[in-house]
Amino acid sequence: MRIPFTKMHGLGNDFIVVRTDGLETPEGTLIQRLANRRTGIGFDQLLWLNPPHSEDADVYYRVFNADGNEAEQCGNGARCIARLLFDSGEFRERQLVLQHADGTLKARIQADGSVAVTMGIPDFRPEHVPFVTDSEQASYTVEVGDERVELRVVSLGNPHAVVEVDDLIAAPVAHLGAALEAHAQFPNHANIGFMQVVNPGHIRLRVFERGAGETAACGTGACAAAVIGHQTGKLTDDVTVEMPGGNLTVRWHGNDTSVWLIGEAITVFEGAVEI
């Protein structure tokens, strides 16, 4: 069977987007084959769009990592979905409602063409990440081989840990990110962010994504780093998050408010693939 797709990216965090029209969910082995950058299309995540489950939403979406496993959420992916729907001409309003397994988020096409999405209220409770620990703390020390790593955890619909570093270029993202992503204290694995604070309104970030490895950018990872930096008193409400693929803006006013993620969403090309 031949299915159409759209290749998109947010700061180099790349996707294929499929509007399913009733297609069955692809198996993990198929997703792995399509994700291969030499023999397939190549992507970090597959975004699988279905008709909404309620009248107040515009689409229902699912996210699958390149390893074939389903992810709970994807910030850059959500922004790409909003961009695709708006550009299709089917939706006149610049604000869209995107539905997923845990609820909905709002997306807005900005006047400058960037896309803003609400990523929900951050949840720092370890059991909701989930992160295995005897007690809730501000930060945790995790043993990785002979090394002890201090990190903080948060859920933004998917699990995140953030490690603050002095020199992002020298940070052992590949080695330590892989070890922490699959650490026993993260039973569902986790996305691992390495954050360098430049000033209260600017951080640098690299993310080892669960099921994808280090990516050029990670939307929920940017949110996780910004809110954790906010919680420690080091960051302001509006933060520029500089990643290898470019910059995102994260806006969070603290307490029980939702996080906004703002940045570009680009369509690369459209195609069709035999599955």
Secondary structure as GFF3:
##gff-version 3
##sequence-region A 1 275
A	DSSP	beta_strand	2	10	.	.	.	ID=ss1
A	DSSP	beta_strand	13	19	.	.	.	ID=ss2
A	DSSP	alpha_helix	28	35	.	.	.	ID=ss3
A	DSSP	beta_strand	45	50	.	.	.	ID=ss4
A	DSSP	beta_strand	59	65	.	.	.	ID=ss5
A	DSSP	beta_strand	70	71	.	.	.	ID=ss6
A	DSSP	alpha_helix	75	87	.	.	.	ID=ss7
A	DSSP	beta_strand	95	100	.	.	.	ID=ss8
A	DSSP	beta_strand	103	109	.	.	.	ID=ss9
A	DSSP	beta_strand	115	118	.	.	.	ID=ss10
A	DSSP	three_ten_helix	126	128	.	.	.	ID=ss11
A	DSSP	beta_strand	140	144	.	.	.	ID=ss12
A	DSSP	beta_strand	147	155	.	.	.	ID=ss13
A	DSSP	beta_strand	159	164	.	.	.	ID=ss14
A	DSSP	alpha_helix	173	181	.	.	.	ID=ss15
A	DSSP	beta_strand	191	199	.	.	.	ID=ss16
A	DSSP	beta_strand	202	209	.	.	.	ID=ss17
A	DSSP	beta_strand	213	215	.	.	.	ID=ss18
A	DSSP	alpha_helix	219	231	.	.	.	ID=ss19
A	DSSP	beta_strand	238	243	.	.	.	ID=ss20
A	DSSP	beta_strand	246	251	.	.	.	ID=ss21
A	DSSP	beta_strand	260	263	.	.	.	ID=ss22
A	DSSP	beta_strand	266	274	.	.	.	ID=ss23
###
